[in-house]
């Protein structure tokens, strides 16, 4: 079989239950659901971090983000001398070396020019945004700067951002189909990240012009649902482009989110949101299809994390990792293809704000929030309500010691790193948060 094409679709701040196939109560996502229908829905998929740039770093390197200074920023905000080092091997650079065309459409957020950018880290083509968020209509970031780019030049283009990204993605697929070249298309939507603007909401964009875009006084459940559904519509166009060009059978399509949901999202049955190491801040939709290799319509209980996609996709493409930068993730391909049963995982997280720490080992999760510590069985108790710390001190002590042993192998936290967090002044359900 020839090398598979890869379409990696990442949403921004999407909650676990914001998809119809994951039980959404307010969003209709028939096109995204098609990915699950054509392949596998992973019910225990995690993000590497509770915020965006750290997770994106883990995706592109296949490693715990805390191995690089960029991963200490939660997320990257304002620093111009921190980013993904151009010399570090990445998923696009390794695939490009193996003959793949590589394109990023959408969000980068791994460092700013002149030192850092998609073209410095393995992408042949880039069209999208470099920072963490922009207005969907003005295409300005929270600092009021134009942040829509074609390569290394800013561009002015009228239109709703989600639709523009869909246009570019379809165009990239058609170009690669004509060239008959295997390709990696990273389609990283900004939706449904704030500001809360759906199709037709130009008046909202006009009101926010000149602000930091955080939009704590705006948005509704309905607006949020329309933002998700606009993204779903563009993903439908991408899937039809694969079908229409005869590429669907040998194309791996993955859909996930960079972290858990925020404000208007639905993280059911989990508690917690973005910026928190509770399950709701980490558990993300995880769908994958590859009709040539993966049986359709399966539900998989394999615990997985963002950095697993790196070795999974390299194995599928017949490409080895860089020996000096071995991945921390594992290839999911044997489980996804049915060649092996799910395997137990040991996964680690930390988040400097509020001194958060977490570890998943089998069904158990160790969690620290400020000075409080917990032990949960997140399979039986996904809402993290029953603290088993005193009932199972053997498990708690073992996991706490293992977390500290793992942490000693990572870069230490630094005081000047940025840490996004939501406070009681911003969100009413955070009454206990500073």
N, C-alpha and C positions, 0 to 999 in steps of 0.2 A: 504494500500500500504506500502511496506517495505521502510526503509530509503533510500533516493536517494544517489547514488554516486555523487561526485562533482569533476569536472576537471576545475580548474581555470587557464586560460592561460593569461599571461601578457607579452606583448611586451615591449621593452625599447626604448623610444623616437620615437614612431611611430606617424606619422601625421594623422589627421582625415581622409584625403582623400587619404591615401596610400593603401586603400582596393578597389577592384573592386566594391564592393557593395556600397561604399561611393563615387563612381565617380572617381576613380583613373585614371589619364591620363598617367601613366607610369609603374604601377605595375599590374600584373595579380595574383589574389589570389583566385582561384576557391575553395580551400579547406576551407579557413576561411569563404568565402561566404556561404558555406554549413551550417555553424552555423546559419547564418541569415535566410537561406531558411528553416531550420528546426524549427526556433523559431522566435525571435523578434530582430529587429534592432532598438536600441534607438538612436535617432538623436540629443538628448540634453544631452549626457553623458559627465560628467566633471571628471577631476582628482582632487584629494584633494590638489595637489600642482603642481607647474610648474617644479619641479625636483623630482628625483626618490625616495630617501630614505624617504622623508616626506610623499609621497603618499603611499608607502609600509607600513609605520607605521599606517596610517589611515585605510588601508585595513585590517591589521591583528588584530587591536584593535576595529574597528568600531567607532572610535572617532576622533575628530579634533586632528591633530598631535601636535598642539600647547599646548596640555595639558601635554606633556612630554618633558623633556629637549632634547631628541633625535630629536623631531620635530622642534626644533629651528635651527638645522643644515640643510642647503639648498644647497647641500646635505651633509651627513656625510662624512668628509674627514680628515683623519689623527688622530682624537681623539680616544684614546683607552679606555677611562673611560666613554664614553657615548654610550648608546645603549638601546635596548628594555629590560626593567627589567624582569628577569625570572619569578618573582612573578605576573606579570601583566597577567590577563586572555587574551587569544588570540583565534582567530577562530580555529586553530588546537587543542589547549588545551581543549577547550570546546567540540569540536566534538570528540576528543579522549576519553574524560570522558563518552561520550554517546555511545562508542563502535566502533568508526571509526578508521580505519587505516589512518595514516597521513604521507604524503611524500612530500618533497620539492625537485624538480628537477630544478636547475638553480640558479638564483640570489637571494641572501639574503640581504646584504647591510643594516643591522639593528644592527650593532655592532660586534666587533671582540672578538675572544677568548683571555683569558680564561673566561671572564665574560659573554659574550653574544654569542648566536648562535641559529640555528634552533632547536637543540635537547634540549636546555634550555627553549624553548618557545613553546613546544607542538608537534613538529614533531618527529615521530618515525624514519624516515629515511631522509637523506639529501645527495644529490649528485649535486655539482655545484660550484658556486663561492661565496665568502664572501664579496668582496669589490664591488666598483661601476662599474668597467670595466676591461676586460682582452683582450689580443690579442686572436683572434679566432684560431690561430695555435700553438703559443708557450705557451699559457695559462698562461702568465705572466701579472701581473697588472702594472699600471703606475710606480710603485716603483721598477719594475724588479723582483718581488717576484713570485714564483709559487703560483697560486691561483685557482687550481682545487682540489676539496675536495670530499672524500668519508667519510661521517661522520665527524670526527675530525682529519682526517689524509689527508695530501696532496697526490695526485696520479699523476703519469705520464701516459698520454694516448695520443697516436697519433690520430689526426683527427680534422676536422672542428667542432668547438664548437656546432654550431646549430644542426649538425647531431648527435653529441654525446648526446645532451640533448634529442633529439627525440628517440634515442635508449633506453635510460634509462626510459623515460616515457612509451614507449610501454612495456618494461619489467615489470614496476611496475603494469600496468593495467593487464597484464597476470598473475602476481603473485596474485593480489587481486582477480581476477576472479577464480583462482583455490582454494583460501582460502574461497571464498564466504563471504567475509567481506565487509561491506560498507566502502568507502574510500574517503578521500580528497586528490587529487593529485594537488598540486600547481606546475604548469609548467611555470616558469618565465624565458623566453628567455632573452639573452643579446642583441639579434638582435632587430632592426638594429642600435644599439648604435655604435659610433666610437670605434675602428679604421675601416676604410672603406675597408673591406676585404670580398670578396665573395668566393664561392667555386672555387678552382683552383688558388687562389691568394697567394700562399705560398711565392712567391718572394716579395710581399708587406710586409708580416710579417717579412721576413728576414731583409728588409731594416729598419723596425721600431724597431728591437731588440735593447734594451738599451735606448730607448726614452720614453717620457711620454705618448706616444700613441695618443696624441690629433689630430695629422694628419691633420693640417690645410692646408698642401700642397698636399693633396691627395683626392681621391674619385671622383666619377662622378655620374650623375643621373642613368646611366646604372648600375654601381656597386651597388648603393643603391637598385635599383630595384631587382637585383640578390640576394642581402642579404634578402630582404623581401620575395622573392619567395622561397628561401631556407627554410625560417621559415615556409612558407605556405605548402611546401612539407612535412615537419615533422609533422605539424598539421594534414595533411591528413592521415599520418600513425597512429596518435593517434585516429582519428575518425574511421578508419578502424579497429583498435584494439578493440574499443568499440563495433562496429558492429559484428565483428567476434566472440566475446565472449558473445554475447547476452545481452550486458549491455546498449546499446544506449538508449532504451526506458526510463529507469529509472535512467539516468545520466544527471545531470545538467552540461552543458558545457558553460562556459563564456569566452569571449575573449575581452580584452581591452588593454590599454597602461597605463604606469605609469605617463605620462605627454604628452604634445603636442610635435610635431615633431621638428627636428633640421636640419640645413644646407640643406640637399638634400631632405627633406621630403616635402610633399604637405599638407598644412593646409587649402586649399580652402574649403568653401568660407570665411574663417576667416583670420585675420591678426595677426601677432605675432608668436613667436616660444617658445620653451623651455626656461625657466627662466623668462618669461613674463606673467603677469596676463591678457593680451589681450586674446581673445577667442582662438587664435591659440596655445597659450601656455597651455591652460586648457582643451579645448574640445577634446575628445578622442573617438576613435571607441569603441562602446559598444554593444556587441552582446551576446545573451543568448538563449539557447534552452534547453528544457526539454520535450521531446515528450509526456510523460505521463500526463503532466499538462498544457503545454503551447502550444497554437495553432500555427501552422507553418505559416511562411511567413508574419508576421505582422510588421508594422512600428509604433513605439510608440514615441509620443512627450513628454513623461514624463521627466522633468528635474531630473537627477540622478547624484550622485557623488560617488567616489570610496568607501567611508565608508558605503554606503548603502548596499553593497554586504554582509557585515558582518551580519546584522539582517535579510537580505533576506535569506541567506543560513542557518542560525540558525532556522528560522521559517520553512523552507522546510524540515529540518532534525528533527523537533519537539524538538528542544533544546532551552532552555531559556538563556538569557544573564546573566552575573554575576551582582547581584543587586548592588554591590559596584562600579561597573564600567559600568553604563548604556551607550549604544551606542548613539552617536549623529546622526547617519544615521537612515533612515527609511527602513522598509521592502518594497521592490518593488513587492513582490509576488502577492498581490491583483491586482495590475495594470497589471502585466505580464500575469497573468492567466485569465484576463478579468472579474474578480469579481468586479472591481471598475474602475472608470474613472481616468485619470491623475489628480494629485493634484498640486496646486501651491506650490512652494518651496522658502524658504529663505536660501541662502547659502553664506558662507563667506570665504574669503581668505586674506592672507597677505604674503608679501615677502620682507625681510628686505632690500636687495640690491635695490637701487633706490627708497626706501620708497614706495613700491607698496602696494596698498590696493584694494580690490574688494568685491562687494556684488551683488548677484543676487536675486531679489525679483519679482516674477511673470515674466513679460517680460522685466523688467528694470534691468540695471546693473549700479552700482556706481563704478567708477574706479579712482584711484589716482596713478600717475606716477611722482615720485619726487614731485615738488611743483604744478603740474598741475592736475586738477580734471575734471571729466567728468560724464555725465549721458547719457546712450545709451538705446535704445530699441533694444535688441540683437535678437529679433525675426524678426522685420522688417528690422533691419540694422545690420546683423551679422558681417560685416566688421568693425563696430565701427567707423563710419565716422561722423555722425551727432550728435554733442554734444547738448543735450537737457537741459543742466544745467540752462540756462537762461529762456528757454521757460517753463520749469516745475520746478520752484524753490521749490514748495511744495513737490514734489517727491524727489528732490535732498536733501533737508534739512532733510526730514524724514529718508532717507536711510543713509546719512552720520551720523546722530545721532545714528541710529540703529547699524551701524558698530562699532562705538566707544563703545556703550553699550556692544555689544558682545565681543569686544576685551578686555574689562576690566575683563572678566571672564576667559581669557586665560593667560598662562605664558607670562611675558613681553619679548620682544626681548632683546637679549644680544649682546654687541659689539663684542665679540670674536667668534661669530658663523660664520661659513663659508657660503659664498653666491656665487654661480656660476652665472656668467653673461658673455655676449658676448660684445665685444667692437668694435669700428670702426677699430682698428688695426687688428682684427681677421676676421670680417665679413664685407664686403663692404656695405651691406645694413643697417649697423648700424652706419651710419655717425654721428648721433646725440647722440650716446651712449658713455659714458666715459669707 
